Amino acid sequence: MGPDGCFVRSTLFRISRLVKGPLLRSFKYFSLAAGLALVLLLTTAQTWATDDPHLSQIIQQLADAAQRGDAKAMAGFYHADGSPDDQLALANARRIISAQALETALTQHVSKEDGVVEQFGLIQHDLDLPTISQVHDNSDTAVVTGSGPDAPSAWFKKIDGVWKMDITPEKPVTVSQRTQDLEEDDAAVERITDDVNAGKLKTLPQVRDALGNAMLNADSDGAFAMNDMRIEGEPLPTSGRVRPDPHGMFPTAPTTPAGAMNRFVKAIQTGDEATLRDSLLIPEDHDGSCRAAAAHDYVVGLKLLSAAESRFPNRSDSNRVAFWLGALIRSFLDGYTDDEWRIEPGYPDLAMSSWETIPTTDTAANGQQVPVQEMRGVPIMHHCADGHWRIGPRFPQNARQLRERAKELAAKDAILEQAAADLRAGKYPSDAAVVGAVMPGLQQLGSLWGRGGYSNSE
């Protein structure tokens, strides 16, 4: 629930029953304004089955400059609204070049790259260096879409008659903030690349851990509170196991992962924000503001869920409202058992999902209850020095990101409090009406679902 880095994202993996329409891949941040602009463009645009020759030439020149490692030449193909100089364009170019250099170093000295650089949001090849499948053009704006159903779309603008890729940051991120993020990450990636080339990092898990502990800005879900970040070659949990009925035997002592989680759930239900703060491990939250904001966010999230359940008795409808508005869904509050976690081999203080399924029921379209198997997303847990397990990121986020998340949470909770009051007053006739009315305000906060790297066009 809530924005990334300060929370555990509560979600059913049986997602098709919750969401009407396709789920954004990896919960990436999606700007409502950008989405509406895309719809408008596609309904008024001219479409080519192949490509626009001029735009195709620009894209090829961008790719050639990247292959040469020529950041200055690449910068000439970028545009950002409100950018007083080319610093953001240069930083974006250097980000792509350094990410490619790390990929090359991994291939030469470690093993096949396995997508770990892209997994951290440092580069997205189809978006950063697009190849044309279709172009939708309305004379001064173009959307370039690659092949395949999940291909991202890159935005281009004509600036003084020349096509340039639009890298304008999504609000509320400013040009100066994005430039700083890119420059910091580029320096970290260059250090890690040097360590790979020097033989200091010999395995993909070592590189993965180095990237995670660098507190990169690129991946705004650096917490990986639900993403285990396992890579090829690491042992996976045995999938397909079904949890036996625990008959209410749920541990409550925080000395086991399940006990810590059940303590956490009870604190949500009773509004005990002090216990919620104590249950979260966010190392770089030095002043505690992010933990405090996250604790309050859970309590507000339950208020919204309860109001949605009162208004829409069908569990799928109320869960859908809560899910899309970044709040709790009901299964998050069910009891937990320790077999839902697995201590990671080689990481004795890290517990992640065992991928276990849980037998439950759901309401079919005809109103009947039908049995289903549900894999509940459990948060990552850390074994701390006091013997307690706590919820927290596999890898830390930097303090600057956490301060911004705390502000976003406060703004988000004000919106959700109003939404809960409106639901209790019977304002909305359907779950879709709630989501349609409330989500635009949440999306203005900037990272409700996480930007997932520097992409703002997907």
Buried (B, 14 or more C-beta within 10 A) or exposed (E): BBBBBBBBBBBBBBEEBBBEEEBBEBBBBBBEEBEEBBEEBBEEBEEBEEBBEEBBEBBEBBBEBBEEBBBEBBBBBBBBEEBEEBBBBBBBBBBBBBBBBBBBBBEEBBBEBBEBBBBBBBBBBBBBBBBBBBBBBBEEBBBBBBEEEEBBBBBBBBEEEEBBBBBBBBEBBEBBBBBBBBBBBBEBBBEBBBBBBEEEBEEBBBBBBBBBEBBBBBBBBBBBBBBBBBBEEBEEBEEEEEBEEBEEEBBBEBEBBBBBBBBBBBBBEEBBBEBBBBBBBBBBBEEEBBBBBBBBBBBBBBBBBBBBBEBBEEBBBBBBBBBBBBBBBBBBBEBBBBBBBBBBEEBEEBBBBBBBBBEBEBBEEEEEEEEBEBBBBBBBBBBBEEEBBBBBBBBBBBBBBBBBBBBBBBBBBEBBBEBBEBBBEEEBEEBBEBBEEBBEBBBBBBBBBBBBBBBBBB
